[in-house]
Amino acid sequence: MDPPTLKATPQEMADNLLPMHARDYCADVLIPLNKCRRKSLYAPWGCHDLMHSYEICMYKEYERRREIKKQG
């Protein structure tokens, strides 16, 4: 199973201060989510669409890694 392409460059990840554990295939979704969080002062009712998109991305990545483990 081929991994998805990285849409966020390493420089973009560094510029947006993503921690090392978050610099994965979902970083391109996490960057706008973090910007929205900062803009709304981490209000629990803000950024629902971006949070849902990030959760979907993380779940798909989990499923991809699980398939790789199952094959190998």
C-alpha positions in Angstrom: 0.0 0.0 0.0 1.5 3.3 -1.1 1.5 6.1 1.4 -0.3 9.3 0.6 1.8 12.3 -0.5 2.9 14.9 2.0 1.0 18.1 1.1 2.7 20.3 3.7 6.4 20.9 3.2 8.8 20.4 6.1 9.4 24.2 6.0 5.7 24.9 6.4 5.5 22.5 9.3 8.5 24.1 11.0 7.1 27.6 10.4 3.8 26.7 12.0 5.6 25.2 15.0 4.1 21.7 14.6 5.6 19.2 17.1 7.6 16.4 15.6 4.9 13.8 16.4 2.4 15.8 14.3 4.5 16.1 11.2 2.8 13.4 9.3 0.3 13.1 6.4 -2.3 15.0 8.2 -0.2 18.1 8.8 -1.8 20.0 5.9 -5.1 19.7 7.8 -3.6 20.4 11.3 -2.0 23.7 10.2 -5.3 25.5 9.4 -6.9 23.9 12.5 -4.3 25.3 14.8 -4.6 28.7 13.2 -8.4 28.6 13.7 -7.9 27.5 17.3 -5.6 30.4 18.1 -7.9 32.8 16.3 -10.9 31.6 18.4 -8.8 31.4 21.6 -9.4 27.6 21.8 -13.2 28.1 22.2 -14.8 24.6 22.3 -17.5 25.6 19.9 -15.1 26.9 17.2 -13.4 25.1 14.3 -15.7 22.1 14.2 -15.3 21.4 10.5 -11.6 21.6 10.6 -11.4 19.3 13.7 -13.7 16.8 12.0 -11.5 16.8 8.9 -8.4 16.3 11.0 -10.0 13.4 12.9 -11.0 11.8 9.6 -7.5 12.2 8.3 -6.0 10.6 11.4 -8.4 7.7 11.3 -7.5 7.0 7.6 -3.8 7.1 8.5 -4.5 4.7 11.3 -6.3 2.3 9.0 -3.5 2.5 6.4 -0.9 1.7 9.1 -3.0 -1.2 10.4 -3.2 -2.7 6.8 0.5 -2.4 6.5 1.0 -4.2 9.7 -1.5 -6.9 8.7 0.4 -7.5 5.5 3.8 -7.7 6.9 
